[in-house]
């Protein structure tokens, strides 16, 4: 697979809980299995928790909150195993996208767009993010809120903070989770999420919750676990905070000229300057206006001409050999701030297209 120079697969934020359709009981059971830490690890982990307590007190977290949480934290070896085998890295594009843009998700998403039309429109009007993208992220993250969230956020982020691979990042997440509880934003019982500690139906990490979660209905609680309008508004606020442009879509699947999978890829310095900047631009190749891609022989997947608009777009070549790819716009970059994987952002875009019809 090639997707342009500088491509990276770094899974920094939310993680996908399921791949295809509705969750199965056996898969749910496997998700929550907890392997005991190896002998000799318990003492080291306890010493590490004691150090966390000292720093948490220095950060202003109350002793009462720490007494409630820290003695009950469990080190989960399965979390570390999952962290080493993420589908964004392991799966080919076709398998990843087909699993996440499943017929069940398309059908359910179309239904959800109708059922929550009023709420999605209000949120879209407030935050400037089209409802279909909000619903698509909701669908991919937790199957439109139907996936049970069974991991303790504290167990998950503490395990990954104790592990050396991304210790500093998840240590911050642990303190953020403690702050959420300490300030009364959520109850201890509500702090449930995925194996990586992503919380609620939009799968926000604790730091993201503190920064982007929204109390849309004004009831005094930013409830991303059960309140649909807060869930929708929080997703929209996240995307809008990273420069979402609701006058554009995410991109489109395209047909490439013969040999274009290789010949059309170029360094970023060979193209135009994108309209805005964010991390995703660093991992994409040259950005060219749609007119230039048209001149280079790129067409819609149907064979028709590209839109006659001057929009900067970058080429993503997925699994090679079919003379197909994706032209992605600035909003693709915003989706990648939600989860910095090309595969994830493509799945969100394609699902949003499917459920808007």
N, C-alpha and C positions, 0 to 999 in steps of 0.2 A: 504494500500500500504506500502511496505517496500523496501528500497533501501540501506540497510546497515546502520550501526550506524553512528551517527554524521551527518546525511543528513540534509541539509538546503535548504530552498526555499527562497532565497533573490534576489529580482529583482532589480539589481543595475544599469543596463545600459540600453540597448535599449529595446523598448517594441514593441510587434507585433501589427500591425495596422489592420490586417484582418485575418480571420480564414480559409475560404474555397474559392478557386477559385478566379474569377475576382470580383472586388469590385462592390457593388450595390449602386445605388443612395440614397436609404433610409438610408443605413448604413453610407454613407459619410455625409449625412445631420445630423444624430445623433451624429457623431463624433465631429462636429463643433458647436453644440448647446452650448451656454454659459449661465449658470445660474447666475443671479446677486447675489452679496454677500449680506448676511442678513443686515438689517438696524443696524447701529452702528458699523459695520465692516469697513466701508469706511474710517472713521477718523483714526482708528488704522493702517489700511493698508497704508494710506498716510504718517503717521509718520514713519512707517517702511521703506517706499521708501525714505524718507528724510535721514534716517540713511544709507541706501544703497548708496545714492549719496555721502555722506561724505567719506565713506570707498572707494568708487570707485575713487574719486579724489585723495585720499591718495595712491592708487594703480597705479596712472598715467593715468587713463582714462580721456580723454579730456572733458571739460565742454560741448563742442558742441555735442559730442556723447550722453552724458547724457541728454542734453536738447531735443535731438531728440527722445530718447527711454523712459525715465522714466515717463514723463507726460502721455504717451499713454499706459502704462502697465495696463492691466485689470486683476483683480482677478477672476479666473474661478472656481467656485465651482465644476463643473463637473469633472475637473482634479483631485480634491481630492477624489471624489467618485470613479473614475477609479483606482486611486492609491490603494484603499482599496480592489479592486476586480479584481486582475490580474489573467489571465487564467493559468499562470504557477503554481499558488497555488490552484486554485479552480477546475480545470478540471482533471478528471482521465487521466491516460496515453493514453489509447486507443482513447478517444475522442479528446484529444489534438493533438496527432500525426496524426490521420486520417484527422483532419481538416486542418492541415498544410502541410501534404504530400498528398494533394488532387490530383485527376486525372488531373485537370486543371493545377496545378503547375508542375506536372511531364511532361505533354505534352508541356506546354509552355517552361519549362526549357530545354527540349530536343531541341526545336527549337532555343532557345537563345544560347545554346552551339554551334550550327552550325552557326548561324548568326554572333556571336561574336568570332568565333574560333581564328582568327588571334590575336585580342586584348587580349583575355584570355591567349593564349600561350605566348605572349610577357611578360605579367605581371607574369605569372607562372614562366617563365625562370628567370625573374629579382628577384622575391621575394621568390621563392622556395615553392610555395603553388599551389597545383593542381587546375586547372580551375573549376572543378566540385564543389569544396567546395566554391569557390568565388561565383559562380552562385547560389548555394543553399542558401547561406546567403542572397544574393541579392533577391532571390525569396521569401524567408520567410519574410524578412523585409518589402519589398514594392511591392510584386508581380512583380518582375523584372522591377521596376520603374514605374509601371502603377497606383499606388495609389496616389491620390492627397494629397499634404502636405498642410494642411489648417490652422494649429495652428501657431500662432506667438510663436517662440521659447522663446522670452522674457516673454510673458504672462505665458507660461507653466512653465518655470523654476522659475519665480518669485512666482507663486502660490505655488509651492511645497517648495520653500525656506521659504515662509511665514508660511506655515503649519508646525506644530511642529515635525511631525514624522521623517522627514529626512532633517531638516532645514539646518544643516551645509553643508551636501553634495550638496544640490541644491543652496545654497548661492554661493558656489564655481562655480557651473555651470553658474549662472547668471553673475558673474564677467568674466568668460571665454567667454560667449556670447558677452558681452560688448567689450571685447578685440578683438574678431574677427571682429566686426564692426569697432571699433576704428582704427585698423591697416589696414583696407581696404581689408581684406581677402574675405569678402562677403558684398553685399549690404543689406541695411535694408529690402528691399522688398524680397530678397532671403532667409532671415532667417525664413524659414518655416519648420515645422516638425510635430511630433506626439504630442499626448496629454501630454507626459512626457518631451517634448523638444528634443527628438532625431531627428537629422537633416538629410535631404537629403535622397538619395536612399539607402545608407548603414546604415542609422539611427545611426549616431554618436552623442553622447552627445557633448556639446561644448568643454569640457576638452579633450575628445578623439580626436576631430577634431584638436585641437592645437598640440596634440602629434603625431597623426598617419596619418592624411590626407596627400595625396601625389599628387604633380603636375607631373604626369607621362609623359605628352606630352610636358612639358617645356614651356607652354604658359604663365607662371607667375601667374597662379591661381589654387588653389586647389579646384576644382569645383566638389563637391560631389552631386550636384543637377541635373546637366545635362550632364556632360562630362563622357562618359562611361569608358574611360581608367583611368581617375582619380578615378572613383568609384571603379573599379576593383582593382586598385593598392592600394587604401586606405584599402579595406577589407583585401587584402593579407598582406599588411604591418602590420596591426593590429595582424593578426594571427601569422605571422613570428616573431613579437616582443615578443610573448609569447611562443616561442620555438617550432613552427611547424616543423615537420619532414616529408618532402615530399617523403621519402622512405616507409612510412607507410600510412595506411588508418586510419579511426576514431575508428573502432571496427566492431562488427558484431552481428546480432541476433543469439541466440543459443538455443538449446534444453537442458534442465536440466534433470538429473536423477530424479526418483520419490522422492519427498520430498526435492529436492535440493533447492527449493526456500527459505527454512529455514536452512537446514543443511549446505549449502555451504557458508552462510554468516558468516563472521568472522571479528574480529578487525584488523585494519591495521597492528598492531604489529605482527600478525601471518603470514604475507606474506613477500615477497621480498621488497627491497627498490626500488621504481620507478626510472626510468632513470633520471628524472628531477622533480622539485618540483613547485607546484603552488597551489592556494587556493582550487581547485577542489579536490586535493588529500585528503584534510582534511575531505571531506564529503563522500568519498568512503571508502569501507571496504578494506579487504586484497587484495594486489596485488600479483598475482602468474604468473609464466611463463606459456605460452600456453601448454607446455608439462605437467605441473602439473594439469591444468584444464582438459586436456585430460584424465589423470589418474583418476581424480575425477568423470569422467563420462559425462563431458560436451561435446556436439557435435555441429557441424553446424546445422542450423535450418532444413536442408535437411536430417540430420541423419549421414552425412559423418564426417570423422575425422577432427579435427581442423588443421590449417596449421602447418607444422612441422618447426616452427621458435621459437626461444627463445625470445619472446616479452612479457614484463610485461603487464598484463591485470587485470582489476578489474571487478567485477560482479555487474551489475545493475539489480535488480529485479523490474519490473514495477507493473502492476496490477496482483495480485497473483491469482493462481488457474489454470494456464494453463501450468505449468512446462516449461515456457520459460523465457528468460532473455536476457541480452546483455553483451558481453565481450567488454570492452572499453579500448582503448590504450591511449598513451600520448596525441595524437592530440585531443581527446575528452576533455581533460583538457584545451587545447588552445581555443576550441570553447566555453567552459564555461566561459572564460574570456570575450568573446563577450557578453554573457548573462548567468549569473550563475544559470541556471536551467537545471537539468537533462533532462527534457522533451524537452526543446529547443535544447539542444545539440544532443539528439537522432533524433529529427526531421530534423536537418541540415544534420546529417550523412546519414539518410535513404533517404532523397531527393537527396543528392549528388550521392548515389548509383543508384537511379532511372533514373537520367538524364544523366548518363554516359554510359548508355547501348545503 
